[in-house]
Amino acid sequence: MRNKQIAAAVALATLAVAPAAGAADCEALKSLSIPDTTILSANAVAAGDLTTSDKVTRKNLPAFCRVVASVKDAPDSDVRVEVWMPNENWKGVFHLNGNGGYAGVLDYNYGAMEAAIKRGYVSAESDLGTAPATPLDGDALIGHPDKWKDWGLLGTHVATVAGKQIAKAFYGSDAKRSYYTGCSTGGQQGLIEAQYYPNDFDGILAGAPVINRTWGHAGAVTSYRAANLTPGHKLDAAKLALLTKSAVAACGAKGGGVKTDPFIADPMDCDFDAASLTCRGSANDQCLTPEEVETAKAIYLGPADKNGKPLFYGELPGSESGVFNWGFLEAPGNAPGEPGFDGLFKWVFGKTWDWRHFDVEPDMAKVDAALEADLNRAVTGDVTKFHDRGGKLILFQGWADPIVPIGQTVNYYKSLVDTFGGEERTERFARLFMVPGMGHCGFGAGPDRFDSSAYGGLQPPSLDPEHDIFTALSHWVEDGVAPAHVIATKFVGGDASKGVEMQRPLCPYPLSAQYKGNGDVNAAANFICSRTPK
């Protein structure tokens, strides 16, 4: 029913939008009439520096109009939307940013929005209607099924509809092109848009997409249980570093990798066994106790039945240590004493749900019965209509990501290849770029900077397609030139001002970067994209 209401709202909004306010008349948008939508604020922002609510001072911004709106199309729905529109030199592009975790906030993407308006784009974001939830804590959504639906299926679309209508009112014309970018939950939003709202965007950049939402959260719970249910099982920072070091030593040169790389080029080709690190004498930082081996094996395995048969995806070797990696799974930042992202289990079982008693098979049957229709739509969606209208889809993910299952992303892309009749046909509209050594949506031992949009404007917006995956996407949409590779960069200490530590080409899967055999292994020019020798 709500889908029909949204479609009707789109048609009505076209008739209801006020005449063009003009680039200098931002405040006139306060009286803009769009079905189910209330304009909460419309403020002109002068050119120069601006300190946003995330306490970051953004330098040399162009003058722009800043609008915040609320979309309520169901009794308990309230999707907040924020839109930034440059006063001058708009290039006719509408750009929407995705969210992380449970969303719920409107300051998640200000860096990306800064980068976009400096390009001359309109840039928007939403809170997906989940406030007062926050990215790491969804407990506030207990008993709010309308908000679950907005988070899992509808929120991105209603934000897109409202954002485009606001931009049309401001400039007096429709956007010529529309782009979406997001990672994690944001990656899932991108797939939902391609599958269920194929006319919303011309190009979609979806990083580390959460495809099976409910089972992804089950993986977080089982990892947490493995480390915390019984004393002596938690892996400290030294043991996590040992696991990564040992896995890299065993598999770093496989999958096209270079022996000196501090990461694994393709961990799906790695058969590292944590039991090889079992202490032979007294426990120390250079070995694992039997209990710690159990934990590592359980996290590599993922959710499993009582006989140890995998029911979903586990973590891959090389993902153990670093920012947002296994340490987060064992001790998440959202609340002490409970698993990360466990809120959706409380939606089903109540606020007193106890992770200690989680029984995977019967409990997940109940969770899926209650939530999969709203939360797991990316599993069953079809991108055929997006393909047929000429849309372009770029997926990316780090090979060291432990938050979103890597195998699921790879298998999703393989399913596209099956659906569209082979790699060649699929690559005409969709490509997957896997990033060696990168963790969840960034960071890690590998080259992790390749997108000025998804990474909050950390790179200049004028980067050419070879060095910026978002620019590559727009080049593909607007000029018909598909990205043959993207150059990823690792800066010294993660700081661009300190110079480049290494660069490596990211290749469209199933190709990977292969060292030519001579020259600096930290220079991208000494690698080619080809299939990994078997």
C-alpha positions as CSV (number, residue, x, y, z in Angstrom):
1,M,0.0,0.0,0.0
2,R,2.7,2.4,0.9
3,N,4.5,1.8,-2.4
4,K,1.3,3.0,-4.2
5,Q,1.1,6.0,-2.0
6,I,4.7,6.9,-2.8
7,A,4.1,6.6,-6.5
8,A,1.0,8.8,-6.3
9,A,3.1,11.3,-4.3
10,V,5.6,11.5,-7.1
11,A,2.9,12.4,-9.6
12,L,1.3,14.9,-7.4
13,A,4.5,16.5,-6.4
14,T,5.2,17.4,-10.1
15,L,2.0,19.5,-10.1
16,A,2.4,20.9,-6.6
17,V,5.9,22.3,-6.8
18,A,6.0,26.1,-6.5
19,P,7.5,28.2,-9.3
20,A,11.3,28.4,-9.3
21,A,12.5,30.3,-6.2
22,G,15.7,31.4,-7.9
23,A,19.2,30.7,-6.7
24,A,19.2,33.7,-4.4
25,D,15.8,33.1,-2.8
26,C,16.4,30.0,-0.6
27,E,14.1,31.0,2.2
28,A,11.1,31.0,-0.2
29,L,11.4,27.2,-0.1
30,K,9.9,27.2,3.4
31,S,6.4,27.5,1.7
32,L,7.1,24.7,-0.8
33,S,4.2,22.2,-1.1
34,I,5.1,18.5,-1.6
35,P,2.7,15.7,-0.6
36,D,3.5,14.1,2.8
37,T,6.4,16.5,3.2
38,T,7.1,19.4,5.5
39,I,9.9,21.9,5.0
40,L,11.5,22.3,8.4
41,S,14.1,24.9,7.4
42,A,15.5,26.6,4.4
43,N,18.6,28.8,5.0
44,A,21.0,30.5,2.7
45,V,24.6,29.8,3.5
46,A,27.2,32.4,2.5
47,A,30.3,31.3,0.7
48,G,33.3,30.6,2.9
49,D,33.9,28.4,5.9
50,L,31.2,26.5,7.7
51,T,31.4,24.5,11.0
52,T,28.7,21.8,10.8
53,S,27.1,19.9,13.7
54,D,29.7,17.2,13.5
55,K,32.2,19.9,14.7
56,V,34.2,20.0,11.5
57,T,35.0,23.3,9.8
58,R,34.5,23.0,6.1
59,K,36.7,25.4,4.1
60,N,35.9,27.5,1.1
61,L,32.4,26.3,0.5
62,P,30.4,27.9,-2.4
63,A,27.3,29.8,-1.4
64,F,24.5,27.3,-1.1
65,C,20.9,26.8,0.0
66,R,20.5,24.3,2.9
67,V,17.0,22.7,3.3
68,V,15.8,20.2,5.9
69,A,12.5,18.4,5.3
70,S,10.4,15.7,6.9
71,V,8.5,13.1,4.9
72,K,5.6,11.3,6.7
73,D,3.7,8.8,4.5
74,A,2.7,6.4,7.2
75,P,1.4,6.9,10.8
76,D,4.8,6.2,12.4
77,S,7.0,7.3,9.5
78,D,9.3,10.4,9.6
79,V,12.1,10.4,7.1
80,R,14.3,13.5,7.5
81,V,16.0,14.8,4.4
82,E,18.8,17.4,4.1
83,V,19.6,19.0,0.8
84,W,22.6,21.3,-0.1
85,M,22.2,23.2,-3.4
86,P,24.9,25.5,-4.8
87,N,23.6,28.9,-5.8
88,E,25.6,29.1,-9.0
89,N,27.0,26.8,-11.6
90,W,24.7,23.9,-10.9
91,K,25.7,21.1,-13.3
92,G,22.2,19.6,-13.3
93,V,23.3,16.7,-11.1
94,F,21.4,15.3,-8.1
95,H,23.4,13.3,-5.7
96,L,22.2,11.3,-2.7
97,N,24.4,9.8,0.0
98,G,23.7,6.6,1.9
99,N,23.9,5.8,5.6
100,G,25.7,3.5,8.1
101,G,24.3,1.1,10.6
102,Y,20.9,1.9,11.8
103,A,21.2,5.5,10.4
104,G,19.1,8.0,12.5
105,V,21.2,11.1,12.1
106,L,21.6,13.9,9.5
107,D,25.3,14.7,10.0
108,Y,26.7,11.4,8.7
109,N,27.6,12.7,5.2
110,Y,28.6,16.3,5.5
111,G,32.1,15.6,4.1
112,A,30.6,13.9,1.1
113,M,28.1,16.7,0.6
114,E,30.9,19.2,0.8
115,A,32.7,17.4,-2.0
116,A,29.6,17.2,-4.1
117,I,28.6,20.9,-3.9
118,K,32.2,21.8,-4.8
119,R,31.6,19.8,-7.9
120,G,28.5,21.8,-8.7
121,Y,26.1,19.1,-7.7
122,V,23.1,19.1,-5.5
123,S,23.8,16.7,-2.6
124,A,21.3,15.2,-0.2
125,E,21.2,12.7,2.7
126,S,18.5,11.3,4.9
127,D,18.2,9.7,8.4
128,L,16.2,6.8,6.8
129,G,13.4,7.6,9.3
130,T,15.0,5.8,12.2
131,A,15.6,8.6,14.7
132,P,16.1,8.5,17.6
133,A,18.2,5.4,16.7
134,T,21.9,6.0,16.0
135,P,24.2,4.2,13.5
136,L,25.4,1.8,16.2
137,D,22.3,1.5,18.3
138,G,18.8,0.4,17.0
139,D,17.2,-0.3,20.4
140,A,14.9,2.8,20.1
141,L,13.1,1.1,17.2
142,I,11.5,-1.6,19.3
143,G,7.8,-1.6,18.4
144,H,8.1,0.7,15.4
145,P,7.5,-1.5,12.2
146,D,7.0,1.6,10.0
147,K,10.5,2.6,10.8
148,W,11.9,-0.9,10.1
149,K,10.3,-0.7,6.7
150,D,11.7,2.8,6.0
151,W,15.2,1.6,7.1
152,G,15.1,-1.6,5.0
153,L,13.1,-0.6,1.9
154,L,11.4,2.8,1.5
155,G,13.4,5.5,3.2
156,T,16.0,6.1,0.5
157,H,13.3,6.4,-2.2
158,V,11.1,8.9,-0.4
159,A,14.2,10.9,0.4
160,T,15.1,10.9,-3.3
161,V,11.7,12.0,-4.4
162,A,11.6,14.8,-1.9
163,G,15.2,15.9,-2.6
164,K,14.6,16.0,-6.3
165,Q,11.4,18.1,-5.9
166,I,13.2,20.6,-3.6
167,A,16.0,21.0,-6.2
168,K,13.5,21.4,-9.0
169,A,11.8,24.2,-7.0
170,F,15.1,25.9,-6.4
171,Y,16.5,25.8,-9.9
172,G,13.3,25.7,-12.0
173,S,14.2,22.5,-13.8
174,D,14.7,18.8,-13.2
175,A,18.1,17.3,-12.7
176,K,19.7,15.9,-15.8
177,R,21.6,13.2,-14.0
178,S,21.2,11.5,-10.7
179,Y,23.8,9.5,-8.7
180,Y,23.8,7.5,-5.5
181,T,26.8,6.7,-3.3
182,G,26.9,4.7,-0.1
183,C,28.7,2.0,1.9
184,S,27.6,-0.7,4.3
185,T,23.9,0.1,5.0
186,G,24.5,2.7,2.3
187,G,25.6,-0.1,0.0
188,Q,22.3,-2.0,0.7
189,Q,20.4,1.2,0.0
190,G,22.0,1.4,-3.4
191,L,21.0,-2.2,-4.3
192,I,17.4,-1.5,-3.1
193,E,17.3,1.5,-5.4
194,A,18.6,-0.4,-8.4
195,Q,16.2,-3.3,-7.7
196,Y,12.9,-1.6,-6.7
197,Y,13.2,2.0,-7.9
198,P,15.3,1.7,-11.1
199,N,14.3,5.2,-12.3
200,D,15.7,7.1,-9.3
201,F,19.4,7.0,-10.3
202,D,21.5,6.8,-13.5
203,G,24.5,5.6,-11.6
204,I,24.9,3.8,-8.3
205,L,28.1,3.3,-6.3
206,A,27.4,0.7,-3.6
207,G,30.2,-0.3,-1.2
208,A,30.2,-3.4,1.1
209,P,26.4,-3.8,0.6
210,V,24.5,-5.4,3.5
211,I,22.5,-7.9,1.4
212,N,21.0,-10.4,3.9
213,R,20.4,-8.0,6.7
214,T,19.1,-10.4,9.3
215,W,21.8,-13.0,8.9
216,G,24.5,-10.4,8.8
217,H,23.4,-9.3,12.2
218,A,23.3,-13.0,13.3
219,G,27.0,-13.2,12.3
220,A,27.8,-10.3,14.6
221,V,26.0,-12.0,17.5
222,T,27.7,-15.4,17.0
223,S,31.2,-13.7,16.8
224,Y,30.5,-11.9,20.0
225,R,29.3,-15.0,21.7
226,A,32.4,-16.9,20.7
227,A,34.6,-14.3,22.4
228,N,32.5,-13.5,25.4
229,L,30.2,-16.3,26.5
230,T,33.0,-18.2,28.3
231,P,36.0,-16.6,30.2
232,G,39.3,-16.9,28.5
233,H,38.1,-16.9,24.9
234,K,38.4,-13.2,24.0
235,L,41.3,-12.4,21.6
236,D,43.2,-9.3,22.7
237,A,44.9,-6.8,20.3
238,A,48.2,-8.8,20.4
239,K,46.4,-12.1,19.5
240,L,44.4,-10.4,16.7
241,A,47.6,-8.9,15.3
242,L,49.3,-12.4,15.5
243,L,46.4,-13.9,13.5
244,T,46.7,-11.3,10.8
245,K,50.5,-11.6,10.6
246,S,50.3,-15.4,10.4
247,A,47.5,-15.4,7.8
248,V,49.4,-12.9,5.7
249,A,52.6,-15.0,6.0
250,A,50.7,-18.1,4.9
251,C,48.7,-16.5,2.0
252,G,50.1,-13.0,1.2
253,A,51.7,-14.2,-2.0
254,K,48.6,-16.0,-3.2
255,G,45.9,-14.6,-5.4
256,G,48.3,-12.4,-7.3
257,G,49.7,-10.8,-4.1
258,V,53.3,-9.7,-3.6
259,K,55.3,-11.4,-0.8
260,T,56.1,-8.0,0.8
261,D,52.5,-6.9,1.0
262,P,51.2,-6.5,4.6
263,F,47.8,-7.9,3.4
264,I,46.3,-10.8,1.6
265,A,45.4,-10.0,-2.1
266,D,42.6,-12.6,-2.2
267,P,41.7,-14.2,1.1
268,M,39.1,-16.5,-0.5
269,D,42.2,-18.4,-1.9
270,C,43.6,-18.8,1.7
271,D,43.5,-21.9,3.8
272,F,45.1,-20.6,6.9
273,D,44.4,-22.6,10.1
274,A,44.4,-20.8,13.4
275,A,45.2,-24.1,15.1
276,S,48.7,-23.8,13.8
277,L,49.3,-21.1,16.4
278,T,48.3,-23.3,19.4
279,C,50.7,-22.7,22.3
280,R,53.0,-25.7,22.9
281,G,54.1,-24.4,26.3
282,S,53.1,-21.5,28.5
283,A,50.7,-18.9,27.0
284,N,52.2,-15.8,25.5
285,D,51.5,-13.2,22.8
286,Q,53.1,-15.4,20.1
287,C,50.6,-18.2,20.3
288,L,47.0,-18.9,21.0
289,T,45.5,-20.9,23.9
290,P,43.1,-23.7,22.9
291,E,40.2,-21.4,24.0
292,E,41.5,-18.6,21.8
293,V,41.8,-21.0,18.9
294,E,38.2,-22.0,19.4
295,T,37.2,-18.3,19.1
296,A,39.2,-17.7,16.0
297,K,37.7,-20.8,14.3
298,A,34.2,-19.8,15.3
299,I,34.6,-16.3,13.8
300,Y,36.1,-17.7,10.6
301,L,33.2,-20.2,10.4
302,G,30.3,-17.8,11.1
303,P,26.8,-18.9,12.1
304,A,26.6,-22.7,12.1
305,D,24.2,-25.4,13.2
306,K,24.8,-27.7,16.2
307,N,27.0,-30.0,14.0
308,G,29.2,-27.2,12.9
309,K,27.8,-26.9,9.4
310,P,27.9,-23.3,8.2
311,L,24.6,-21.6,7.8
312,F,25.9,-18.2,6.5
313,Y,29.2,-16.6,5.8
314,G,32.2,-16.3,8.2
315,E,35.1,-13.9,8.3
316,L,38.1,-14.3,6.0
317,P,41.8,-14.5,7.0
318,G,43.4,-11.1,7.0
319,S,40.4,-9.3,8.6
320,E,41.3,-9.9,12.2
321,S,43.2,-6.7,13.3
322,G,42.9,-3.0,12.6
323,V,40.2,-0.4,12.7
324,F,36.6,-1.7,12.8
325,N,37.7,-5.3,12.6
326,W,37.5,-8.3,15.0
327,G,38.1,-6.1,18.0
328,F,34.8,-4.3,17.2
329,L,33.0,-7.7,16.9
330,E,34.3,-8.7,20.3
331,A,33.7,-5.4,22.1
332,P,31.5,-3.1,20.0
333,G,31.2,0.6,20.7
334,N,27.4,0.9,20.9
335,A,27.0,-0.5,24.4
336,P,29.2,-2.4,26.9
337,G,28.3,-6.0,27.5
338,E,26.3,-6.8,24.3
339,P,26.9,-7.6,20.7
340,G,27.1,-5.0,17.9
341,F,24.0,-4.3,15.9
342,D,21.8,-6.5,18.1
343,G,18.9,-4.1,18.2
344,L,16.9,-5.9,15.5
345,F,16.8,-9.0,17.7
346,K,15.1,-6.9,20.4
347,W,12.5,-5.8,17.9
348,V,11.5,-9.4,17.6
349,F,12.1,-10.8,21.1
350,G,11.7,-7.7,23.2
351,K,14.1,-5.4,25.0
352,T,15.1,-8.0,27.6
353,W,16.5,-10.3,24.8
354,D,19.7,-11.9,26.1
355,W,22.5,-12.8,23.6
356,R,23.7,-15.5,25.9
357,H,20.7,-17.7,25.0
358,F,20.8,-17.1,21.3
359,D,20.1,-20.4,19.5
360,V,20.9,-19.8,15.8
361,E,18.4,-22.0,13.9
362,P,15.2,-21.6,15.8
363,D,15.8,-18.0,16.7
364,M,16.7,-17.0,13.1
365,A,13.6,-18.7,11.9
366,K,11.6,-16.3,14.1
367,V,13.6,-13.3,13.2
368,D,13.2,-13.9,9.4
369,A,9.5,-14.6,9.8
370,A,9.1,-11.1,11.4
371,L,11.7,-9.0,9.5
372,E,13.0,-10.5,6.2
373,A,10.1,-9.1,4.2
374,D,11.2,-5.6,5.1
375,L,14.9,-6.0,5.7
376,N,16.2,-8.6,3.3
377,R,14.8,-7.3,0.0
378,A,18.3,-7.0,-1.5
379,V,18.5,-10.8,-1.4
380,T,15.6,-11.3,-3.9
381,G,15.5,-8.1,-5.9
382,D,16.0,-7.9,-9.6
383,V,18.1,-5.2,-11.3
384,T,16.8,-6.0,-14.8
385,K,14.8,-2.8,-15.2
386,F,17.8,-0.7,-14.0
387,H,19.9,-2.5,-16.6
388,D,17.4,-2.0,-19.3
389,R,17.1,1.7,-18.8
390,G,20.9,2.1,-19.1
391,G,21.8,2.4,-15.4
392,K,25.3,1.8,-14.3
393,L,26.2,-0.1,-11.0
394,I,29.6,-0.2,-9.4
395,L,30.2,-2.3,-6.3
396,F,33.3,-2.3,-4.1
397,Q,34.4,-3.9,-0.9
398,G,37.6,-4.5,1.0
399,W,39.1,-8.0,1.1
400,A,39.7,-7.4,4.9
401,D,36.1,-6.4,5.7
402,P,34.7,-8.4,8.7
403,I,31.5,-6.4,9.2
404,V,29.8,-7.3,5.9
405,P,30.4,-10.8,4.5
406,I,32.8,-10.7,1.6
407,G,31.7,-14.0,0.1
408,Q,28.1,-12.7,-0.1
409,T,29.1,-9.7,-2.2
410,V,31.2,-11.8,-4.5
411,N,28.3,-14.3,-4.9
412,Y,25.9,-11.4,-5.5
413,Y,28.0,-10.3,-8.4
414,K,28.3,-13.8,-9.7
415,S,24.5,-14.0,-9.6
416,L,24.4,-10.9,-11.9
417,V,26.7,-12.7,-14.3
418,D,24.4,-15.7,-14.3
419,T,21.3,-13.5,-14.8
420,F,22.7,-11.5,-17.6
421,G,24.4,-14.3,-19.5
422,G,28.0,-14.0,-18.8
423,E,30.8,-11.6,-17.7
424,E,30.9,-9.6,-20.9
425,R,27.2,-8.7,-20.8
426,T,27.2,-8.0,-17.1
427,E,30.3,-5.7,-17.4
428,R,28.3,-3.5,-19.8
429,F,26.4,-2.2,-16.8
430,A,27.8,-3.5,-13.5
431,R,31.3,-4.0,-12.1
432,L,32.7,-5.2,-8.8
433,F,36.0,-3.8,-7.5
434,M,37.6,-5.7,-4.6
435,V,40.2,-3.8,-2.5
436,P,43.2,-5.7,-1.1
437,G,43.8,-5.1,2.5
438,M,41.0,-2.7,3.1
439,G,38.6,-3.1,6.0
440,H,35.0,-2.0,6.3
441,C,34.4,0.9,3.9
442,G,38.0,2.1,4.3
443,F,41.1,1.8,6.4
444,G,43.3,-1.2,6.7
445,A,46.8,-2.2,5.6
446,G,46.0,-1.8,1.9
447,P,45.4,1.1,-0.4
448,D,42.0,2.5,0.8
449,R,41.6,5.9,-0.9
450,F,39.9,5.9,-4.3
451,D,36.6,7.8,-3.9
452,S,36.3,11.5,-3.1
453,S,32.6,11.1,-2.5
454,A,32.3,8.1,-0.2
455,Y,35.3,9.2,1.8
456,G,34.0,12.6,2.8
457,G,35.8,14.8,0.3
458,L,39.3,13.7,1.6
459,Q,40.5,13.8,-2.0
460,P,40.1,16.7,-4.4
461,P,36.8,16.6,-6.4
462,S,38.7,17.2,-9.6
463,L,40.4,13.8,-9.6
464,D,40.3,12.0,-12.9
465,P,38.5,8.7,-13.4
466,E,41.6,6.6,-13.0
467,H,42.0,7.8,-9.4
468,D,38.4,8.3,-8.3
469,I,35.7,5.6,-8.5
470,F,32.9,8.1,-8.3
471,T,34.3,10.1,-11.2
472,A,34.7,6.8,-13.0
473,L,31.0,6.1,-12.5
474,S,29.9,9.5,-13.8
475,H,32.3,9.1,-16.8
476,W,30.7,5.8,-17.5
477,V,27.1,7.1,-17.3
478,E,27.7,10.3,-19.2
479,D,30.4,9.3,-21.7
480,G,29.8,5.5,-22.0
481,V,33.4,4.7,-20.9
482,A,33.5,1.8,-18.4
483,P,36.3,1.8,-15.9
484,A,39.0,-0.7,-16.8
485,H,40.6,-0.1,-13.4
486,V,40.8,2.4,-10.6
487,I,44.0,3.5,-8.9
488,A,43.8,3.1,-5.1
489,T,46.2,5.0,-2.8
490,K,47.7,4.3,0.6
491,F,48.9,7.6,2.2
492,V,51.7,7.6,4.8
493,G,50.0,7.2,8.2
494,G,46.7,7.7,6.4
495,D,47.5,11.4,5.9
496,A,47.5,12.7,2.4
497,S,49.8,15.6,3.4
498,K,52.6,13.1,4.3
499,G,52.7,11.7,0.8
500,V,51.9,8.4,-1.0
501,E,53.0,5.1,0.6
502,M,51.8,2.8,-2.1
503,Q,49.3,2.7,-5.1
504,R,47.7,-0.3,-6.6
505,P,45.2,-0.7,-9.5
506,L,41.7,-2.1,-8.5
507,C,40.5,-4.4,-11.2
508,P,37.0,-5.4,-12.2
509,Y,36.3,-8.8,-10.6
510,P,37.2,-11.5,-11.4
511,L,40.4,-9.8,-12.6
512,S,42.9,-8.7,-10.0
513,A,46.2,-6.7,-9.9
514,Q,49.1,-8.9,-10.9
515,Y,52.7,-7.8,-10.4
516,K,54.6,-7.6,-13.7
517,G,57.7,-9.0,-12.0
518,N,60.0,-6.0,-11.9
519,G,59.9,-2.4,-10.6
520,D,58.7,-0.8,-7.4
521,V,55.9,-3.0,-5.9
522,N,54.4,0.2,-4.4
523,A,53.8,1.7,-7.9
524,A,50.6,1.0,-9.7
525,A,52.3,1.1,-13.1
526,N,54.1,-2.1,-12.3
527,F,50.8,-4.1,-12.1
528,I,48.3,-5.3,-14.7
529,C,44.8,-6.5,-14.4
530,S,44.5,-10.1,-15.2
531,R,43.0,-13.4,-13.9
532,T,44.9,-14.9,-11.0
533,P,47.0,-17.9,-12.2
534,K,45.8,-21.1,-10.7
